[in-house]
Structure formats: structure tokens, C-alpha cells
């Protein structure tokens, strides 16, 4: 328990709601990072963690990334995240997620959520039975992410004076988002190579997208391609991976794809373009918050604007000799600070 408090104390002011229900097997954290710009937005991740403290640390880090994502996207929202500590066997999974929905409803709209890794459509439906603040349309969200990601890839190409047609992209992950991203890339005329730890899923997605190739997941990040697009779990671009990559750009939808700031510095030193994931993966939160909080009937303009933001971040980083992560975070913090200043 002391380790959990130490983890929370190091989060710089984030709030945390702990939810436990012995009857269903639920153990979860809801982390609220910042609500200066509006309600905290972020998905529900369901995973097995070595310890509760590590699950909390993941929730806090993901919530912080969502704060940056919402600020960079121009949304009236801050960052949050829910993490469910998946047991070896559920007692009553449906009841567990309904109980989590009750906890979200009790926050009265301060936290707005949708799906994330490990959380199924049935889980979201169970949560939605108890809360008005759960977005269940995963298909729409995946499409929004893919659209924004393509705009950011186009920005990478534009910085080099190229178009995306004919470029080779390696997509890590064939889940809902990876599959939609692969299709968007192919429709834009790109060559797509796909990998997933579930080989059958990768082959099924590839079979539905003409010309798509499948690669061993252990080799995808080092593939001889133009662009690597991590679209699965976080922390995959380690310092070692960054040092050995053959692609000239990294632009994916995975949250917290970089394992460390050192990896960002290695990419920068090697001249590898990197669009930070708070920009590249923001399509889903734009779609959800744009509709539910900002009342926008059409969110495509905001999603397409991610390409402009990506190009500005890439160019500013190049001019100032900084990593794109540093540039993006400074822009986001600047917007939040300005909003706080207006309130004072």
C-alpha cells in the first residue's frame, strides 16, 4: 500500500479514485490528471499488472498523456484514464464493469471515457448501463484515429517534400485501431506491412486489405520501411529500438509509445522524424469530446487539423534543436497555463 501512495505522490497533483468490489473481482483506478480546460477524458485499459502500484503508475502516465493530447487538439477537456487490474479469473466480469460504470457516474461527468486495450465491447456496454459518460461506439473512434494518423503521416512526408503515395509503412498492431489505420494507409496509396502478436488476427486483417503484407511482430519495428506506426501497446520504442530503426519516421496511434525521453533524443539525433502520440492518436478523443462536450456535429475539421499541428511540431523541433516531445509538451502546457491565467 505504501508503494501505491508513493506512486500517487510522484504524479504532481493528479487525483485518483480507487474502485474495489470483492463480489465481482473488480480492482481499478480512475486517474484524473488535469481539468483546467474541461472534464478529464481517457479510456479504460484492462490488463494484468505485476502489482497495483504499477497499474496505478500506468493510469497516471496515460492520464498525463491525455491532458497533453486534449490541449494539443484544441479540445475543451483535460486528461484522465481508468485502469482495471485484470485478475487471473473474473468472478463476474459483467458486474465488475457495471460497478466501474457506477463509479464513473458518481463523478458526474468529470471523467468521460471509452475503450482501450483489453476492454471489450461487452465491458463498455456493461459500464454504459450504469453511466451516461461512457462512449461505446468503438468503430467510430477507430476511424477517427485512423483519419488523424494519416494526416500526421502526410505531415511527415510533407516535411521531406514528398507525398505518401508509394511510401512503405509498418503497422504494429492489428486491433481495431491498427486495422483501420492500415486500411487508411492503403487507400492513400501506401505499401502496408502489418504485424500482431496474434498472427491469425494479422493475417485476417491483411486478407481484407489488398497488397498488405504480414511480418513477424518481433521484427516490425526494425523493418526496412519509410515509416513505423506503433498501434498497439506503449513503451515499445526503447533506446535500443530507436538506435537500430531503419525507418525515417515514427508516427503511430499507440499511447506512450516511447519507453523514455532518451528514446526521443536518440530519434532526434538520428534525424528520424517523430510525431508524438498525443498528436498522432488524438482522433478518437476529438470525436468523442467534440460531440459530447463541445456539441460539434462534424469533428472532421478538428481531426484534419492534427496534420497541421504535426507539421508545426516537426518544424519547430528542427529549428530549435529540441525533440518533438519537448515541443509538443511545451505547446500543450502553454495552452493550459493561458487558460489558468484567464481564470485568475
N, C-alpha and C positions, 0 to 999 in steps of 0.2 A: 504493500500500500504506500509506503514511503517513497518508493520509486515513481509511482503514479503522480504523487504530489510534486516531486522534483521535476518531472516532465512538464507538468502544467505550469509550474513556477517559471520555467525557462521559455515559456511561449510568448512572453511580452504582452501580457494583458488579455489574452484570449479567455473566453468563458467556456465552461464545459458542463454539460448535463449528463449525468450517468443514469442509465436505464437498466434495471435488472428485474427479471421475472422468472423465479425458480420454476414455476409451474410449466412454462413453455421452453425454458433453456435460454432465454434471451439475456445477453450481456452486451451493452452497447454504449458508445459515447456519441454525443452530439456536440461538436466544437463550433463555437461562434467566434470568428476572428475579428471582424470589424463591421459595424453597421452605420458608419458615418454617412455613406451615400444612400443607404436604404436597407431593406431586410437582407439577412445573410442567405446566400444561395449556394447550394452544393449538393452533390448526390449522396446516395447511401452505398457504401462499399461493404461487402460481406466477405471476410477472409479468416483463415486460421492464422493467428499470430503466436509467436513463441511466448509472449507474455502480454498482460493487459497494458503495461507501460508502453510496449512497442505499438500496440494498437492505438493507444492514445496519441503517441508521437506521430503516427501516420495521419490520424484525424486532424491534428493541429497543423501539420505541414501542408496537407491538402486544403484545409480551410484558408490558410495564408495564401496559397496559390490562387484560390478562388477570389480572394479580395483583390489581388492584382489583376486577375482576368476581368472581373466586372469593371474595375476602374479603367483599364485599357480599352475596353469595349464601349465605353461611354454609357454604361448602364446605371440606373438608379438602384444599385444593390451593392452589398458587401459580400464577404466570404464566409462560408460555413461548410461543414462536412459531417456526415454521420458514418460511423464505423461500427459494424456488427462483428463481434468476436465469435466466429462460427465454431460451434462445438464439434466434436467427433460425430455426434449423432443428435439430431434435434429431438426434443420431447414432443413439441407441437409447433412446427415451423410457421404455419398459418397464424396461429395465435401469437407467436413471438412478434411477427411483423405487424400484426394488428395492434399489439401493445406498443410497439415503437411508433406507430401512427398516432396513438393516443397521446404519447409524449410530445410529438411534433405539434399536434393540435393544441395542446396545453400552452405552447409557446405563442399562440395567437398570431401567427403569420410572421414572426421574427425570423423564422427559418423556413425557406422554400426549397423543396427537394425533388429529386428524380432518381433514376437508376444509376448504377456504377458497377464496377467489377464484382461478380459473384452474387449480385442481387437480381432475381428473376422477375419476369413479368407478373407471375403469381404473387411474389413478395410485394411488389408495388401495389397490386390490386388489394391485397390484404391491408396495407398501410392506408390506402385511399378510402377504405371503408370507414376508417376512424378519423381521417383528416382531410380537410379541404386543400391542404397545401402540398399535396403530392402530385407530381406530373407523371402520368402513366403512359403517354404516347412516345415510346422509345423509338419507333420508326421515324417519326418526325424529327426527333432530336438527332438521330444518327445522320439523317440527310442534311440537317443544318450544320453539323460538324464537318461533314464532307465538303459542303459548299465553301465554308470558311477556310478549310485546309487547302483546298485547290487555289483559292485566291492568294494564300500565303506562298504556296509553291510557285505560282505565277510571279509573285514579287521577287522570289529568289532568282528566277530566270531573268526577269527584267533588269535586275541589278547587274547581270552579266551581259545584258544586251541581247537576250535570247527569248524565244517563246518556248512554251512547254512541249509543243508537239515534237515527238521523236525522242524526248528525254526518257531515260530509264529510271524508274522509281522502285525501291524495295520497300514493301509494306510489311511491317512486323505486327502480326495480329490479324485474325480473320473473323473476329467477332462482329457485332452489329456495326460498330464504327469502322473497323478495318475493312470490312466487306464493302460498305458504302463508299469509303474513300477510294478503294481500289477501282470500283466502277466509275467514280467521277474522274479519276486519273485516266482510265482507259478511254472514256468518252471524250476526253480532251486531247486524245491522240498520243498519250504517253505509253511507253512499254512498261508493263507491270510484272514484278516478281513478288510473290506472296509467301509468307511463312507463318505457321502457327504451331504451338506445342501439341495441338490436336490436329494431326495430319489429315484425318478424314474431313474435318471442317475446312481446312485449307484447300483440299482438292475439290470439295463441293462448291466452294466459292469460285475457285478458278474455272471450274467447268461451266459456270454461268456467265463468265466474262471472257469473250473470245480473245485468244492470244496471251492470256495470263499464264505465267509460269509459276511453279512451286519449288521452293528451296528449303533445305534443312534449316530449322529455326536457330540452330547453333551457329549458322554461317551468315544469316541475313544481314546483320549489322555491318559486317565486313565485306559485303558483296561489292563487286566491281560495277557500280551503277553511278548515276549522277546524283540522285537524292535518296536519302534514307528517311523513311517515315515511320517512327515508332508509334504504334496504335494499340498497345496492349498495356502491360504493367509499367510502373515507374522504376526509376533508378537503373535503367538498362544501359545508359551511356556513361560508362565508368571512364576514369582517366585512361585506363589501358585500351578500352574500345576506341576512345577519341584519338589516341595516338596511332591506332592501326587502321582507321577507316580509310576507304578508298573513294568514297563519295565526296563531292564538293559542297554538299549542303545537307543539313539535318532539319527536317520540318515535319513534325508528326503531331498526332492528337493525344498521345499518352500524357497523363498528368504527371508532373515532376519527373520527366524522362531522364534528366541529368542526375547522376548519382551525387555530384558535388560541384561546387563552384570551380574547383580545379579542372574538371572536365570541360567547363565552359571556356576557361582560359586556354586549355590545350586546343580546342576547336578554333578559337580566335587566332592563336599563334600560328596554326597551320593554314590559316586562310580559308577554313571551312565555314560557309555561311550557316548561321543557326537562327531560326525563328523560335523564340522562347514559346513554350507550350501555353502560357497564359494568353498569348495572341493566337497561336495556330489552332488551338482547340476550343475557342470561345463560342463557336456557332451554336452549341446546344443551350448554353446559358442565355445567349442573346434571344434565341427563340422562346425559351421559357419565361424569362423575366420580361422580355419585350411585350409578350402577350399578357401575362398575369399581373404584372406590377405597373408597366408603363402604358398598357392599353393600346399597343400598336397592332393594327390589323395585318400589316405587312412588315416583316422584320428583315427582308432580304437586303435592303439598303444598308442596314447596320452590319449585317453579316459580310456583305461585299466590301465594306469599309475596312475590314480586317486586313485586306491586301495592302491598302494604303498605309495602315499602321505598321505592318510588317516591313514594308519598304523604307519607311521613315526610320524605324529602329535599326535596320541593317545599315543604312547610310550614315546615321548619326554615330553608330558604333565605329564604323570605319574611319570617320573623320576624327573622332576623339580618342581613338586607341583604347576603347573600352570593350568589354564583352557586351553582347546584345542583352544578356540577362541583367546586367547593371543598368543599361539604358532603359529597358522596359520597366524595371522596378522603380527607377527614378521618376519616370513619366507617371506611373500609377500613384506613387506616393505624393507627387506634386498635386495631382487632381484631388486626392483625399485631403491634403493639407489646405488646399484652397477652399474646399467645402467646409472644413472646420473653421477657417478664418471668417467665412461669411456668417457662420452661426454665432461667432464671438460678439 
